[in-house]
Amino acid sequence: MRGVTIHAAGIPDEFVAGHRIRLEQALVNLLDNAVKFNQRDGEVWIRAGRTAEDRVRVEIEDNGIGIPSEDLPRIFERFYRVDKARSRRSAVRDSAWPS
């Protein structure tokens, strides 16, 4: 176990118009990455609330390894991974073949 602590106090119930499954997938992906790429005994903070424009804002912050500045322009490309070596390990681990 990595020992990552997740802090999520005071998150209000809010209604968000949109595709529930897609929103859930996005939030789970962000939380998964915040834990997976965190340091041992790291922390993740989840905050949510209404903005001045009456929109719902969700923030997920961690104290993990971060993303190198040269990779930031590409993070929204489909299937882009910052750490290529980690990508190969994940593909083997997540495949149907026994390891």
Phi and psi in degrees as a GROMACS rama.xvg file:
@    title "Ramachandran Plot"
@    xaxis  label "Phi"
@    yaxis  label "Psi"
@TYPE xy
-78.6831  -21.7355  ARG-2
74.3149  27.1332  GLY-3
-80.6497  131.624  VAL-4
-97.7576  131.388  THR-5
-107.821  123.996  ILE-6
-105.596  124.251  HIS-7
-146.359  53.3841  ALA-8
-86.9219  145.046  ALA-9
69.4717  30.1027  GLY-10
-84.4058  118.793  ILE-11
-76.8398  156.048  PRO-12
-75.9494  127.6  ASP-13
-135.234  151.69  GLU-14
-97.2583  131.122  PHE-15
-126.233  122.732  VAL-16
-80.4017  128.793  ALA-17
159.348  -169.876  GLY-18
-86.4461  106.251  HIS-19
-56.0613  -44.3706  ARG-20
-63.531  -45.0648  ILE-21
-64.6463  -41.4096  ARG-22
-62.9595  -43.4703  LEU-23
-62.0821  -43.0103  GLU-24
-60.034  -43.4398  GLN-25
-63.8244  -45.3751  ALA-26
-67.5572  -40.9425  LEU-27
-63.6028  -40.6998  VAL-28
-62.5592  -45.1742  ASN-29
-62.8893  -43.7672  LEU-30
-66.3464  -41.3938  LEU-31
-59.5618  -45.8705  ASP-32
-66.488  -37.2871  ASN-33
-62.2151  -34.145  ALA-34
-82.8978  -47.7652  VAL-35
-61.1015  -39.4688  LYS-36
-102.167  20.6615  PHE-37
-89.4265  169.953  ASN-38
-84.9757  163.515  GLN-39
-60.3096  136.119  ARG-40
60.0665  29.4044  ASP-41
-76.5548  -176.956  GLY-42
-135.271  148.752  GLU-43
-129.642  133.72  VAL-44
-115.895  132.179  TRP-45
-116.935  126.015  ILE-46
-132.208  148.486  ARG-47
-151.35  154.76  ALA-48
173.282  -178.008  GLY-49
-91.9243  142.396  ARG-50
-89.6515  173.684  THR-51
-62.7375  -25.6691  ALA-52
-86.7889  11.0089  GLU-53
62.9858  37.8794  ASP-54
-111.004  158.54  ARG-55
-89.537  131.052  VAL-56
-118.83  131.346  ARG-57
-119.024  129.901  VAL-58
-121.328  133.738  GLU-59
-125.027  117.774  ILE-60
-124.263  144.223  GLU-61
-141.041  169.036  ASP-62
-112.416  40.3357  ASN-63
-82.5014  -157.987  GLY-64
-74.3549  -19.248  ILE-65
77.949  179.799  GLY-66
-116.969  125.578  ILE-67
-56.9958  141.814  PRO-68
-58.0528  -31.4426  SER-69
-70.5538  -17.8893  GLU-70
-94.2383  -14.4199  ASP-71
-55.3046  -41.3164  LEU-72
-63.4651  -17.1152  PRO-73
-105.85  -1.11861  ARG-74
-65.9366  -18.9625  ILE-75
-95.829  4.45569  PHE-76
-72.0822  139.991  GLU-77
-60.0282  129.562  ARG-78
68.6498  9.66111  PHE-79
-71.8646  134.699  TYR-80
-127.317  135.377  ARG-81
-68.7574  -47.4047  VAL-82
-99.363  100.332  ASP-83
-62.2852  -37.0474  LYS-84
-64.4328  -41.2698  ALA-85
-65.011  -34.56  ARG-86
-61.2417  -43.8391  SER-87
-65.7491  -41.377  ARG-88
-63.6103  -41.3931  ARG-89
-64.2046  -40.8738  SER-90
-62.128  -40.4945  ALA-91
-69.7957  -45.7155  VAL-92
-64.591  -38.1639  ARG-93
-87.0944  -4.09058  ASP-94
-76.5804  170.606  SER-95
-79.2771  -11.5683  ALA-96
-76.692  139.197  TRP-97
-65.4593  145.146  PRO-98
